Amino acid sequence: MPSQEPRPTIHIAGTTSHTIAPRAGHSREGTLRYLKAGRGAPLVLLHTVRTQAEHFRLLIPLLADQYTVYALDLPGMGYSEIVPGASYDEPAMRAGVKRLLTELDLHDVTLVGESMGAVLALTTAADLPERVRRVVAVNTYDFRGGIARSGLLARVVVGGVLTPGVGPVIAGVEPKPGLSKILQGGLDDKSALREDYVDELLQVGARPGYATVARGVYRNLPSLIAARSRYPEIKAPIHLVYGEKDWSRPSDREANRRLLPAADFTQVPKAGHFIALERPDVLADLLNATA
């Protein structure tokens, strides 16, 4: 990372930080940052809307004895480079995931994504069947409403961010109590949102240009819904995981079960949208059982 960039305030024991340079001739690509830990077959973790690789701070140590874990900062997010004019629609973010797999020449990969990351895990598996062993899609964010279902504050903020004219200003203002309230709307156990994690997200949110990234992501959330059309192309085994109190409705979950009839399905009791924060043990048990 460039020396002028802030450094993460959270360190996950056993991890090292790495970067992938942009490819020659791809002017809209930026440097990607990822964390690496453990040993064994590769497992790639893809984070949610408005978070970063540290979203998996509790999960990574539970997997590192069974897998070589790669936790990616999606393009423009976390400490990946912010590139002026870059797109943040689903295909562009998927391209970043594919860069990780191809530049590191990973094979036999288990792709694990939460929320937006779950959609990207599924569509990447459709694009790279020769590299992907299986997909675990956690609280797949491919339905209308999404984060706005967190509560009234989330609806107001997201609506404001998308409003022409004032949207960029609102995207650049992120009070700690407001961010905490929105994220807690994705948790059954509110105490699972740690203050130091919110501080880390706020540090990233203060990076020059990040407001443009945030607005770009929110504006392109419909592309995550459109990406459902790719799911039937996936050749690898799929496991759909939902928190009992996820933002998705039973009808949203059932729609994906019908679209992916061969997929395994698990519903986690007393869990919301951010299972990696409040029930990392459940995800670790599921993943380690089939390592």
C-alpha positions as CSV (number, residue, x, y, z in Angstrom):
1,M,0.0,0.0,0.0
2,P,1.3,3.5,-0.7
3,S,2.9,5.1,2.3
4,Q,0.4,8.0,2.5
5,E,-2.5,5.5,2.9
6,P,-3.8,4.8,6.4
7,R,-3.0,1.3,7.8
8,P,-5.5,-1.1,9.2
9,T,-6.1,-0.7,12.9
10,I,-7.1,-4.3,13.4
11,H,-4.5,-7.1,13.0
12,I,-5.7,-10.7,12.7
13,A,-3.2,-13.1,14.3
14,G,-1.5,-15.3,11.7
15,T,-2.4,-13.1,8.7
16,T,-0.1,-11.3,6.3
17,S,-1.2,-8.5,4.0
18,H,-0.5,-8.6,0.2
19,T,-1.4,-6.7,-3.0
20,I,-2.1,-7.6,-6.6
21,A,-1.0,-4.9,-9.1
22,P,-3.2,-3.8,-11.9
23,R,-2.8,-5.6,-15.3
24,A,-1.1,-3.7,-18.0
25,G,-3.5,-2.0,-20.3
26,H,-6.4,-2.0,-17.8
27,S,-6.6,1.7,-16.9
28,R,-9.7,1.2,-14.7
29,E,-8.1,-1.5,-12.5
30,G,-6.5,-0.6,-9.2
31,T,-4.2,-2.5,-6.8
32,L,-6.1,-5.1,-4.8
33,R,-5.3,-5.8,-1.2
34,Y,-5.9,-9.2,0.5
35,L,-5.0,-11.0,3.7
36,K,-3.5,-14.5,3.7
37,A,-3.3,-17.0,6.5
38,G,-3.1,-20.8,7.1
39,R,-2.3,-23.8,5.1
40,G,-4.1,-26.3,2.9
41,A,-6.4,-25.9,0.0
42,P,-7.3,-22.3,-0.9
43,L,-10.4,-20.7,0.5
44,V,-11.4,-17.2,-0.6
45,L,-13.5,-14.9,1.6
46,L,-15.6,-12.1,0.0
47,H,-17.0,-9.4,2.3
48,T,-20.3,-7.5,2.4
49,V,-21.4,-4.1,1.3
50,R,-19.5,-1.3,3.1
51,T,-17.0,-3.6,4.8
52,Q,-13.6,-5.1,4.1
53,A,-11.4,-8.2,4.7
54,E,-11.4,-7.5,8.5
55,H,-15.1,-8.4,8.4
56,F,-13.8,-12.0,8.8
57,R,-11.5,-11.3,11.7
58,L,-13.2,-14.0,13.9
59,L,-13.6,-16.5,11.1
60,I,-10.1,-16.6,9.6
61,P,-8.4,-18.1,12.7
62,L,-11.0,-20.8,12.9
63,L,-10.2,-21.9,9.3
64,A,-6.4,-21.5,9.1
65,D,-5.6,-25.0,10.3
66,Q,-7.6,-26.5,7.4
67,Y,-7.2,-24.0,4.6
68,T,-5.0,-21.4,3.1
69,V,-7.3,-18.4,3.6
70,Y,-7.4,-15.4,1.3
71,A,-9.7,-12.5,2.4
72,L,-10.0,-9.9,-0.4
73,D,-10.7,-6.2,-0.2
74,L,-13.1,-5.8,-3.1
75,P,-12.2,-3.1,-5.7
76,G,-12.1,0.4,-4.1
77,M,-13.1,-1.0,-0.7
78,G,-11.0,-1.6,2.4
79,Y,-7.4,-0.8,1.4
80,S,-7.8,-1.7,-2.3
81,E,-7.0,1.2,-4.6
82,I,-9.7,3.7,-5.4
83,V,-9.5,4.4,-9.2
84,P,-11.3,7.5,-10.5
85,G,-14.0,6.6,-13.0
86,A,-14.0,2.9,-12.0
87,S,-17.3,1.0,-12.1
88,Y,-18.8,-0.7,-9.0
89,D,-21.4,-2.9,-10.8
90,E,-21.4,-6.6,-10.2
91,P,-19.4,-7.5,-13.3
92,A,-16.6,-5.0,-12.3
93,M,-16.5,-6.3,-8.8
94,R,-16.5,-9.9,-10.1
95,A,-13.6,-9.1,-12.3
96,G,-11.6,-8.2,-9.1
97,V,-12.4,-11.6,-7.6
98,K,-11.3,-13.3,-10.8
99,R,-8.0,-11.4,-10.7
100,L,-7.3,-12.8,-7.3
101,L,-7.9,-16.4,-8.5
102,T,-6.1,-16.0,-11.8
103,E,-3.1,-13.8,-10.7
104,L,-2.4,-16.2,-7.8
105,D,-3.2,-19.2,-10.0
106,L,-5.5,-20.7,-7.5
107,H,-7.2,-24.0,-8.1
108,D,-9.6,-26.3,-6.1
109,V,-10.9,-23.1,-4.5
110,T,-13.7,-22.9,-2.0
111,L,-15.4,-19.5,-2.5
112,V,-17.2,-18.1,0.6
113,G,-19.0,-14.9,0.3
114,E,-21.4,-13.0,2.6
115,S,-24.1,-10.7,1.3
116,M,-22.7,-8.9,-1.8
117,G,-19.7,-11.3,-1.5
118,A,-22.1,-14.3,-1.8
119,V,-23.4,-13.1,-5.2
120,L,-19.8,-12.6,-6.4
121,A,-18.8,-16.0,-5.2
122,L,-21.6,-17.5,-7.2
123,T,-21.0,-15.6,-10.4
124,T,-17.2,-16.1,-10.2
125,A,-17.9,-19.8,-9.9
126,A,-20.0,-19.6,-13.1
127,D,-17.1,-17.9,-14.9
128,L,-14.2,-20.0,-13.6
129,P,-15.5,-23.6,-13.2
130,E,-12.1,-25.1,-13.7
131,R,-10.8,-23.3,-10.6
132,V,-13.7,-23.5,-8.1
133,R,-14.3,-26.6,-6.0
134,R,-17.4,-25.3,-4.2
135,V,-19.3,-22.2,-3.2
136,V,-20.7,-21.3,0.2
137,A,-23.1,-18.3,-0.2
138,V,-24.1,-16.7,3.1
139,N,-27.1,-14.4,3.1
140,T,-26.9,-13.7,-0.6
141,Y,-27.7,-10.1,-1.4
142,D,-29.8,-10.5,-4.6
143,F,-33.2,-9.1,-3.6
144,R,-34.8,-5.7,-3.7
145,G,-34.5,-3.5,-0.6
146,G,-31.4,-5.0,0.8
147,I,-29.7,-2.9,3.4
148,A,-32.7,-0.6,3.5
149,R,-34.4,-3.4,5.4
150,S,-32.0,-2.8,8.3
151,G,-34.3,0.0,9.5
152,L,-35.6,3.5,9.0
153,L,-32.2,5.1,9.3
154,A,-30.7,2.8,6.6
155,R,-33.6,3.7,4.3
156,V,-33.1,7.4,4.8
157,V,-29.3,7.2,4.4
158,V,-29.3,5.0,1.3
159,G,-32.1,7.0,-0.2
160,G,-30.1,10.2,0.4
161,V,-26.9,8.8,-1.0
162,L,-28.7,7.9,-4.2
163,T,-30.4,11.4,-4.5
164,P,-29.0,13.5,-7.4
165,G,-27.1,16.6,-6.4
166,V,-26.9,16.0,-2.6
167,G,-26.0,12.3,-2.9
168,P,-22.2,12.7,-3.0
169,V,-22.4,15.0,0.1
170,I,-24.4,12.6,2.1
171,A,-22.2,9.7,1.1
172,G,-19.2,11.6,2.5
173,V,-20.8,12.1,5.9
174,E,-20.8,9.1,8.1
175,P,-21.3,9.6,11.9
176,K,-20.2,6.7,14.0
177,P,-23.6,6.4,15.8
178,G,-25.3,6.2,12.4
179,L,-23.0,3.6,10.9
180,S,-23.3,1.5,14.1
181,K,-27.1,1.7,14.1
182,I,-27.3,0.6,10.4
183,L,-24.9,-2.3,11.0
184,Q,-26.6,-3.4,14.1
185,G,-29.8,-3.7,12.0
186,G,-28.1,-6.7,10.4
187,L,-27.4,-8.5,13.7
188,D,-29.6,-10.5,16.1
189,D,-26.9,-10.1,18.8
190,K,-26.2,-6.4,18.7
191,S,-23.1,-6.8,20.9
192,A,-21.4,-8.7,18.0
193,L,-20.6,-5.3,16.5
194,R,-17.3,-4.3,18.1
195,E,-16.4,-0.7,18.5
196,D,-12.9,-1.2,17.2
197,Y,-14.4,-2.7,14.0
198,V,-16.7,0.3,13.5
199,D,-13.6,2.6,14.0
200,E,-11.8,0.7,11.4
201,L,-14.6,1.0,8.9
202,L,-14.8,4.7,9.6
203,Q,-11.1,5.1,8.9
204,V,-11.5,3.4,5.5
205,G,-14.6,5.6,4.9
206,A,-12.5,8.7,5.3
207,R,-10.1,7.7,2.5
208,P,-10.1,10.3,-0.3
209,G,-12.6,9.2,-2.9
210,Y,-14.3,6.6,-0.8
211,A,-17.6,8.5,-0.8
212,T,-17.6,8.0,-4.6
213,V,-17.0,4.3,-4.1
214,A,-19.9,4.0,-1.6
215,R,-22.3,5.8,-3.9
216,G,-21.2,3.7,-6.8
217,V,-21.8,0.5,-4.9
218,Y,-25.3,1.6,-3.7
219,R,-26.2,2.8,-7.2
220,N,-25.3,-0.6,-8.7
221,L,-27.0,-2.9,-6.2
222,P,-29.6,-3.8,-8.8
223,S,-26.8,-5.4,-10.8
224,L,-26.6,-8.0,-7.9
225,I,-30.2,-8.9,-8.5
226,A,-29.6,-9.2,-12.3
227,A,-26.7,-11.5,-11.6
228,R,-29.1,-14.2,-10.4
229,S,-29.4,-15.2,-14.1
230,R,-25.9,-16.6,-13.9
231,Y,-26.6,-19.0,-11.0
232,P,-27.8,-22.0,-13.1
233,E,-24.5,-22.0,-15.0
234,I,-22.5,-23.0,-11.9
235,K,-21.0,-26.5,-12.0
236,A,-19.5,-26.6,-8.5
237,P,-21.5,-27.8,-5.4
238,I,-23.3,-24.9,-3.7
239,H,-24.3,-24.4,0.0
240,L,-26.8,-21.6,0.7
241,V,-26.6,-20.3,4.2
242,Y,-29.1,-17.8,5.7
243,G,-29.5,-16.3,9.1
244,E,-32.9,-16.8,10.6
245,K,-33.3,-13.1,10.9
246,D,-31.5,-12.0,7.7
247,W,-32.8,-9.1,5.7
248,S,-34.0,-11.6,3.0
249,R,-37.6,-12.7,3.3
250,P,-38.6,-16.4,3.2
251,S,-39.8,-15.8,-0.4
252,D,-36.3,-14.5,-1.4
253,R,-34.7,-17.6,0.1
254,E,-37.2,-19.9,-1.5
255,A,-36.6,-18.3,-4.9
256,N,-32.9,-19.2,-4.7
257,R,-33.7,-22.8,-3.5
258,R,-35.9,-23.2,-6.6
259,L,-33.2,-21.7,-8.9
260,L,-30.6,-24.0,-7.4
261,P,-32.4,-27.2,-6.5
262,A,-29.2,-29.2,-6.0
263,A,-27.8,-26.8,-3.4
264,D,-27.5,-27.6,0.3
265,F,-29.5,-25.2,2.5
266,T,-28.8,-24.2,6.1
267,Q,-30.7,-21.6,8.2
268,V,-28.8,-20.4,11.2
269,P,-31.0,-19.8,14.3
270,K,-30.8,-16.4,16.1
271,A,-28.5,-14.9,13.4
272,G,-29.0,-11.9,11.2
273,H,-27.3,-10.7,8.0
274,F,-23.7,-10.6,9.3
275,I,-23.2,-14.2,10.4
276,A,-19.4,-13.8,10.1
277,L,-19.6,-11.3,13.0
278,E,-22.1,-13.1,15.3
279,R,-21.8,-16.8,14.5
280,P,-18.4,-17.4,12.9
281,D,-18.3,-20.8,14.7
282,V,-21.2,-22.0,12.6
283,L,-19.5,-21.1,9.3
284,A,-16.2,-22.6,10.5
285,D,-17.8,-25.9,11.5
286,L,-19.6,-26.1,8.1
287,L,-16.4,-25.3,6.2
288,N,-14.0,-27.4,8.2
289,A,-16.3,-30.5,8.0
290,T,-15.6,-30.6,4.2
291,A,-12.0,-29.4,4.0
